[in-house]
Amino acid sequence: GKNSNNYANVDVIVKIAKEQGVDAVWPGWGHASENPALPNTLNAMGIKFIGPTGPVMSVLGDKIAANILAQTAKVPSIPWSGSYGGPDDGPLQADLNEEGTIPLDIFEKATCRTVEEAVEAAKKIGYENGIMIKASKGGGGKGIRFVDNEDDLRNAYVQVQNEVIGSPIFLMQLCKNARHLEVQIVGDEHGNAVALNGRDCSTQRRFQKIFEEGPPIIAREPRVPVQRRHGKLLLP
C-alpha cells in the first residue's frame, strides 16, 4: 500500500516502538526519515532517534529552508525567490527561532504561494537563463518544470501545484552547463561535522537521477573547499 500506511506513518512507528519497548529507532532512508514529527515525538517519549534532531531536519530537509540556511552560511547560491526580501532587499537570512527552525515569516518570503507571486519573483530573477519552478516537497522528477517566459510560467506553476499538492513552491534560476554533484556530510549533536566524499548525479532522465558515480572525478581541486563550505551548514 501507500507508504503513508506503513514506513511513512509516524503514529504507527511510534506505536510499535512503544509496544516493543525499544531504546532507539533508526528510520533508514526516505519515508518518515525526513519528517521532523518522528524525532520530535520519539524524543518526547524518551526514545532515542538515530538521526538528526527535529529542528535540524526541518531546516535541512526542506528545499526552501535549506537554501535560506545555505546562503546565510555564505555558500554560493544562484538567484532564486529567496535571494530578495532580506536586509537591504538582499538574500533572506536564517534568523533561527528558539526551536532552532526558520521563522515562518522568513520562510514565506521565499515561497511563491500564488501564480502572481511567482510572476513577480521571476521578474526579479530574469528569464535570460531560464527558470525552474520547484515544489519543496517534490523529488524523483516530480514537482519541477522549466520555463523561459511568463506565459509558460503561469501554466507550469499550476502543473507543479497539482503534481505535489499542498507543497510550498519556489523559483530558481536554471544553472546551465553544470554538473549535479552531492556532498556526503556527517554531524553529531555536539557540534562536530565532517564532509566525507561526494558523488556525481548528473546522469538524469526527466529530472530524475538514473545512477550516481563516486567519487565525483569530474570535480578535482575545487572539491575540498566545496565540501568545507557545505560542512558549515551543520556547524553552529
C-alpha positions in Angstrom: 0.0 0.0 0.0 0.9 3.7 0.2 4.0 4.4 2.3 1.7 6.7 4.4 0.2 3.5 5.7 3.4 2.0 6.9 7.0 3.3 6.7 5.9 6.9 6.5 3.3 6.7 9.2 4.8 8.4 12.2 1.9 7.2 14.5 2.4 3.6 13.5 6.2 3.7 14.0 5.8 5.3 17.4 3.1 2.9 18.5 5.2 -0.1 17.6 8.3 1.4 19.3 6.3 1.9 22.5 4.7 -1.6 22.4 8.0 -3.3 21.8 9.9 -1.2 24.4 12.7 -0.2 22.1 15.5 2.0 23.2 16.1 3.7 19.8 14.7 4.0 16.3 16.8 4.1 13.1 14.4 5.1 10.2 16.7 4.3 7.2 16.2 6.5 4.1 13.1 8.2 2.7 9.6 7.7 4.1 9.4 9.1 7.6 13.2 9.6 7.9 12.8 13.2 6.7 9.7 14.0 8.8 10.5 16.1 11.9 7.4 14.8 13.6 9.2 11.4 14.1 12.2 12.5 16.1 10.1 15.1 18.0 7.6 12.5 19.0 10.1 9.9 19.9 12.1 12.4 22.0 9.0 13.3 24.0 8.6 9.6 24.8 12.2 9.2 25.8 13.1 7.0 22.8 16.4 7.8 21.0 16.1 8.8 17.4 19.3 7.7 15.4 19.5 10.7 13.1 19.1 14.5 13.0 17.0 16.3 15.6 13.6 17.7 14.6 14.8 21.3 14.2 17.8 20.3 12.1 15.7 18.0 9.9 13.1 20.8 9.4 15.8 23.2 8.2 17.9 20.9 6.1 15.1 18.6 5.0 13.2 21.3 3.2 14.5 22.7 -0.1 13.4 26.3 0.7 14.6 26.3 4.3 17.9 24.6 3.2 18.5 27.3 0.6 18.0 30.1 3.1 20.4 28.4 5.5 23.0 27.8 2.8 23.1 31.5 1.7 23.2 32.5 5.4 26.3 30.3 5.8 27.8 32.1 2.7 27.5 29.1 0.5 27.5 30.5 -3.1 23.9 30.4 -4.4 22.3 31.1 -7.7 19.4 33.6 -7.9 16.1 32.3 -6.6 12.9 33.6 -5.0 14.7 33.7 -1.6 17.5 36.0 -3.0 15.4 39.0 -2.2 13.5 40.3 0.8 16.4 40.2 3.3 18.5 43.0 4.6 18.6 45.8 2.0 16.4 43.6 -0.1 19.3 41.1 -0.4 19.3 37.3 0.4 17.0 36.1 3.2 18.9 35.2 6.3 18.1 32.2 8.6 17.4 34.1 11.8 16.6 30.9 13.7 13.9 31.0 16.4 14.1 29.4 19.9 13.1 26.0 18.4 16.1 26.2 16.1 14.0 26.5 12.9 13.5 29.3 10.4 10.7 31.6 11.4 7.6 31.2 9.2 7.6 34.8 8.0 11.1 34.4 6.6 10.2 31.1 5.0 7.1 32.6 3.4 9.2 35.4 1.8 11.0 32.8 -0.3 7.8 31.0 -1.2 5.5 31.7 -4.2 2.0 30.8 -2.9 0.2 32.1 -6.0 0.9 32.4 -9.7 1.1 36.2 -9.3 3.8 35.9 -6.7 5.7 33.5 -9.0 5.4 36.0 -11.8 6.9 38.8 -9.6 9.7 36.6 -8.4 10.5 35.6 -12.0 10.8 39.3 -13.0 13.5 39.8 -10.3 15.4 36.6 -11.3 15.1 37.2 -15.0 14.2 34.7 -17.8 17.6 35.0 -19.6 19.0 31.7 -18.4 15.6 30.1 -17.8 13.8 29.5 -14.6 12.9 26.3 -12.7 9.6 26.1 -10.8 10.1 23.7 -7.9 7.9 22.2 -5.2 9.8 22.0 -1.9 8.3 18.6 -1.2 8.9 17.3 -4.7 11.5 14.8 -5.8 12.2 12.0 -8.2 11.3 14.1 -11.1 8.0 15.3 -9.7 7.1 18.9 -8.9 9.6 20.6 -11.2 9.2 22.5 -14.5 11.5 24.6 -16.8 10.1 27.9 -18.2 11.7 30.8 -20.1 8.7 33.2 -20.4 5.7 34.4 -18.4 3.0 32.5 -20.3 4.7 29.2 -19.8 5.3 30.1 -16.1 1.7 30.6 -15.5 0.8 27.2 -16.9 3.7 25.3 -15.4 3.1 26.7 -11.9 -0.4 25.1 -11.9 1.1 21.9 -13.1 3.6 21.8 -10.3 0.9 22.8 -7.8 -1.3 19.9 -8.9 1.6 17.4 -9.1 2.7 17.9 -5.4 -0.5 19.0 -3.7 0.0 21.2 -0.7 3.7 21.8 -1.2 5.2 25.2 -0.9 6.6 26.3 -4.3 9.7 28.4 -5.1 11.6 29.6 -8.2 15.3 29.3 -9.0 17.4 30.3 -12.0 18.5 27.5 -14.2 22.2 26.7 -13.8 23.3 25.9 -17.3 26.2 23.6 -18.3 26.5 22.4 -14.7 27.1 19.0 -13.0 24.9 17.6 -10.3 27.4 16.9 -7.5 26.4 15.9 -4.0 28.5 16.0 -0.8 28.2 13.5 2.0 28.1 15.2 5.4 28.0 13.5 8.8 27.5 15.5 12.0 26.6 14.9 15.7 24.7 16.7 18.4 28.0 18.0 19.9 28.7 20.4 17.0 31.1 18.2 15.1 30.7 17.8 11.4 32.8 16.3 8.6 32.4 16.3 4.8 33.2 12.7 3.6 33.2 12.3 -0.1 30.8 13.2 -2.9 29.0 11.7 -5.9 28.2 12.8 -9.4 24.4 12.5 -10.1 24.5 14.3 -13.4 23.1 11.4 -15.5 19.4 12.0 -15.3 16.2 11.5 -17.3 13.3 13.9 -16.8 15.0 15.5 -13.8 15.4 12.1 -12.1 18.8 10.6 -11.3 19.5 7.3 -13.1 22.7 6.4 -11.4 25.3 8.0 -9.1 29.0 7.9 -9.6 31.5 8.2 -6.7 33.9 9.7 -6.2 33.0 12.7 -8.5 36.2 12.6 -10.6 34.8 15.4 -12.8 35.5 17.8 -9.8 39.2 17.8 -8.9 40.8 20.7 -6.9 37.5 22.6 -6.1 36.0 19.6 -4.4 37.7 20.1 -1.0 36.6 23.8 -0.5 33.1 22.9 -1.6 32.9 20.1 1.0 34.2 22.5 3.7 31.6 25.1 2.8 28.8 22.5 2.9 30.1 21.3 6.3 29.5 24.8 7.6 25.7 24.1 7.4 25.9 21.7 10.3 28.1 23.8 12.5 26.9 26.5 14.9 
